[in-house]
Amino acid sequence: MSDAAIELFGVSKRFGPKVAVSGVSFTVPRGVVYGLIGPNGAGKTTTFSMMCGYLYPSEGSLKVMDVDPSTPGALKGRLGALPQDAVLPPGWEVGALLMYWARLSGLASPEKEAREALEQVGLMEAWNVQTQALSHGMAKRTAMAQALMGRPPLVLLDEPTAGLDPRIAAQVRQVIKDMKGKQTVVVSSHNLQELEELCDAAAILDKGVLAQAGSMSELTGLGAEFRVQIARGTVIPPELTALADVTDARMEGEHILVVRFGGNAKPEEVISRVVAHLLQTGVLILGVSQGRRLEDRVLQLL
């Protein structure tokens, strides 16, 4: 068994003359939460659909849980998916619909699986509710529950918190965090703060091309950069670059100092050295944060 849950090898997808995805290659390790990042039209949903086996690549190949997702039935029981615009069929009670899907998936105890999945997304009160009576947030969580039934080793979630109120969105994020290390989860979202909180690694797509892929630390520069919020005082960057292991120091605006350091240096030692120098020179500090925000890195690339 491969250490990779998903592997893309030079994958392209065309719809007539339009190229939605072009030559994309990256690997999703098992047991991680992996992000798919990009603006509208970046190719995220097309890539997501090829991972699920909904679409077939025009060029290149994919392996999902060691099988070709285009092979009928190959991913049955191995993958759960929440499409971005999942629509529940009307005229069903939620519990009955989930049990029907569980039987289609070949799960041994449909009612048990349906109840456990609803409980996981905090929606047990909807068991006897008609699907057409559900709010947007309840319908989204019901659709997510079907993806979680049977605890598949791979779960793909396209915009899982879109349109949810903050309390429910936080609950869904906790569900994803709880799966880390037990299942592999791929999350596609426009919410970069959410992805930075959830993901171990991510791929950034733009206009169908892979802009960058790597661990969250690599994408945010967590191990090579920190920021200091300055309250008062004069910062002299050349004095900081003279300190051991500091490779660059610059001001972004009037109150943010960005410091970069060598990859072999211990971050806590460099941060302590810089902060001590600032305090000794009369600079007052409001806070220190390691790395750049994921949003900053994405905006830099796109």
C-alpha positions in Angstrom: 0.0 0.0 0.0 1.3 3.4 -1.0 2.0 6.1 1.6 0.0 8.5 -0.7 -3.8 8.7 -0.5 -3.9 10.6 -3.8 -1.4 11.1 -6.6 -1.8 13.3 -9.6 0.6 12.9 -12.5 0.5 15.7 -15.1 -3.3 15.8 -15.0 -5.1 18.0 -17.6 -8.8 18.4 -18.2 -10.3 20.1 -21.3 -13.9 20.9 -22.0 -13.8 21.5 -25.8 -11.4 24.3 -26.4 -11.4 25.4 -22.7 -8.5 24.0 -20.5 -9.8 23.8 -17.0 -6.7 22.0 -15.5 -3.3 21.9 -17.1 -0.5 19.5 -16.2 -1.1 19.4 -12.5 1.0 17.0 -10.3 0.9 16.7 -6.5 0.6 14.1 -3.8 -1.7 13.9 -0.8 -0.1 11.8 2.0 -2.4 9.5 4.0 -3.8 10.7 7.3 -3.5 14.5 6.7 -5.9 17.3 6.1 -5.0 18.7 2.7 -6.2 22.0 1.2 -7.2 22.8 -2.4 -6.7 26.6 -2.7 -7.5 29.0 -5.6 -9.9 31.7 -6.9 -13.0 31.0 -8.9 -12.0 29.4 -12.2 -8.7 28.0 -10.7 -9.6 24.4 -11.4 -10.3 23.3 -7.9 -13.7 21.8 -8.5 -12.6 20.1 -11.7 -9.6 18.6 -9.8 -11.9 17.6 -7.0 -14.3 15.9 -9.5 -11.5 13.9 -11.1 -10.3 12.7 -7.7 -13.8 11.4 -7.0 -14.0 9.8 -10.4 -16.9 12.1 -11.5 -14.7 13.3 -14.4 -11.9 11.7 -16.3 -8.6 13.5 -17.1 -8.0 14.4 -20.8 -4.3 13.8 -20.2 -2.2 12.4 -17.3 -3.4 10.0 -14.6 -4.5 9.8 -11.0 -4.3 7.2 -8.3 -6.7 7.5 -5.5 -6.3 5.0 -2.6 -4.0 3.0 -4.9 -6.7 2.6 -7.6 -7.7 4.4 -10.8 -10.8 6.5 -9.8 -12.2 6.1 -13.4 -12.7 2.4 -12.8 -16.4 1.8 -12.0 -16.9 0.8 -8.3 -13.1 1.1 -7.5 -13.6 3.7 -4.8 -16.8 2.2 -3.2 -16.3 2.1 0.5 -12.9 3.9 0.2 -14.1 7.5 -0.4 -16.8 9.8 0.9 -17.4 13.1 -1.0 -19.3 16.3 -0.4 -19.7 18.1 -3.7 -19.8 21.9 -3.6 -23.4 22.2 -4.8 -24.9 19.0 -3.3 -28.7 19.1 -3.6 -30.8 16.7 -1.5 -33.8 15.1 -3.3 -37.1 16.3 -2.0 -39.8 14.1 -0.4 -37.4 12.2 1.9 -37.0 12.2 5.6 -33.3 12.8 6.5 -32.9 9.5 8.3 -34.5 7.5 5.6 -32.4 9.2 2.9 -29.2 8.5 4.8 -30.1 4.9 5.3 -30.9 4.5 1.6 -27.4 5.9 0.8 -25.8 3.7 3.4 -27.4 0.6 1.7 -26.2 1.8 -1.7 -22.7 2.0 -0.2 -23.0 -1.6 1.0 -22.7 -0.6 4.7 -23.7 -3.4 7.1 -25.8 -1.4 9.6 -27.5 1.4 7.6 -29.4 2.9 10.5 -26.5 2.8 12.9 -24.2 4.4 10.3 -26.8 7.1 9.5 -27.4 8.0 13.1 -23.7 8.1 13.9 -23.0 10.4 10.9 -25.8 12.7 11.9 -24.5 12.9 15.4 -21.0 13.6 14.1 -22.3 16.8 12.3 -24.6 17.7 15.2 -27.9 17.2 13.5 -29.7 14.3 15.2 -32.8 16.5 15.6 -33.3 16.3 11.8 -33.8 12.6 11.6 -37.5 12.8 10.8 -37.4 16.2 9.0 -38.3 16.3 5.3 -35.3 17.3 3.2 -37.2 20.2 1.6 -37.8 21.7 5.0 -34.2 21.9 5.9 -32.4 25.2 6.1 -29.3 25.7 4.0 -27.0 24.9 6.9 -28.9 21.8 7.8 -28.9 20.6 4.2 -25.2 21.1 4.0 -24.6 19.1 7.1 -26.9 16.3 6.0 -24.9 16.1 2.7 -21.7 16.1 4.8 -23.1 13.3 6.9 -23.5 11.0 3.9 -19.8 11.6 3.1 -18.8 10.5 6.6 -20.9 7.3 6.8 -18.9 4.2 7.2 -15.8 6.2 8.1 -14.2 5.9 4.7 -10.4 6.3 4.7 -10.6 9.2 2.3 -13.1 12.1 2.6 -13.3 14.9 0.0 -15.1 18.1 1.1 -15.8 20.9 -1.4 -16.6 24.2 0.5 -17.9 22.3 3.6 -18.5 25.5 5.7 -19.8 27.8 2.9 -23.1 29.5 4.0 -23.0 28.1 7.6 -23.3 30.4 10.6 -20.2 30.8 12.7 -21.2 28.4 15.4 -22.0 25.5 13.0 -18.9 26.3 10.9 -16.8 25.9 14.0 -18.4 22.6 14.7 -17.8 21.3 11.2 -14.1 22.4 11.5 -13.8 20.4 14.7 -15.2 17.3 12.9 -12.5 17.7 10.3 -9.8 18.1 13.0 -11.0 15.0 14.7 -10.5 13.0 11.5 -6.8 14.0 11.2 -4.5 11.1 11.6 -7.4 8.6 11.3 -8.6 9.5 7.8 -7.3 11.5 4.9 -9.3 14.7 4.3 -9.1 17.0 1.3 -10.8 20.3 1.7 -11.5 22.8 -1.0 -12.4 26.3 0.3 -12.1 30.0 -0.4 -11.7 30.6 3.4 -7.9 30.8 3.7 -7.9 31.5 7.4 -10.0 28.3 7.8 -7.6 26.2 5.6 -4.6 27.6 7.5 -6.1 26.4 10.8 -7.2 23.0 9.4 -4.6 21.8 6.9 -1.2 20.1 7.2 -0.5 20.8 3.6 -2.1 22.3 0.5 -2.0 22.8 -3.3 -2.5 26.3 -4.7 -4.1 26.4 -8.2 -4.4 29.4 -10.5 -6.0 29.3 -14.0 -5.8 25.5 -14.0 -2.1 25.5 -13.2 -0.4 24.4 -10.0 1.2 27.5 -8.5 2.7 25.8 -5.5 2.2 22.7 -3.3 3.7 21.8 0.0 3.3 21.7 3.8 1.6 24.5 5.5 4.9 25.5 7.1 6.5 25.7 3.7 3.6 27.8 2.2 3.5 30.2 5.1 7.3 30.4 5.8 6.6 29.3 9.3 10.2 28.1 9.8 12.0 31.0 8.2 10.1 34.2 8.9 8.3 36.1 11.7 6.6 39.4 12.1 6.8 41.9 14.9 4.0 44.5 15.5 5.6 47.7 16.6 3.8 50.1 19.0 6.4 52.8 19.2 10.0 53.5 18.5 12.4 53.5 15.6 13.5 50.2 14.0 16.8 50.2 12.2 16.8 47.2 9.9 20.6 47.1 9.3 21.2 46.6 13.1 18.9 43.6 13.0 20.5 42.0 9.9 23.8 42.2 11.8 22.4 39.8 14.4 23.3 36.1 14.2 21.1 34.1 11.7 19.0 37.1 10.6 19.1 37.2 6.8 16.7 40.1 6.1 14.7 42.7 8.1 12.3 45.2 6.7 9.3 47.3 7.6 5.9 46.7 5.9 4.1 49.9 6.5 4.7 51.9 9.7 4.1 49.2 12.3 5.0 45.7 11.0 8.6 44.5 11.0 9.3 41.3 8.9 12.3 39.3 9.8 13.7 36.4 7.8 16.3 33.9 9.1 18.4 31.0 8.0 16.7 27.6 7.6 19.0 25.9 10.1 18.4 28.4 12.8 16.1 27.7 15.8 13.2 30.1 15.4 12.8 30.7 19.2 16.4 31.8 19.5 16.3 34.2 16.6 13.0 35.7 17.8 14.3 36.1 21.3 17.5 37.8 19.9 15.6 40.3 17.7 13.0 41.1 20.4 15.8 41.7 23.0 17.6 44.1 20.6 14.4 46.0 19.9 13.6 46.4 23.6 17.1 47.5 24.4 16.8 50.2 21.7 13.6 51.5 23.1 11.2 49.9 20.7 7.8 48.9 22.2 6.2 45.7 20.9 2.5 44.7 20.7 3.0 41.2 19.4 5.1 38.6 17.5 3.7 36.1 15.0 5.7 33.3 13.3 5.4 32.9 9.5 3.2 34.9 7.1 -0.5 34.4 6.7 -1.6 31.9 4.1 -3.6 34.7 2.5 -0.5 36.7 2.0 1.3 33.8 0.3 -1.7 33.1 -2.0 -2.0 36.7 -3.0 1.7 36.8 -3.7 1.5 33.8 -6.0 -1.8 34.6 -7.9 
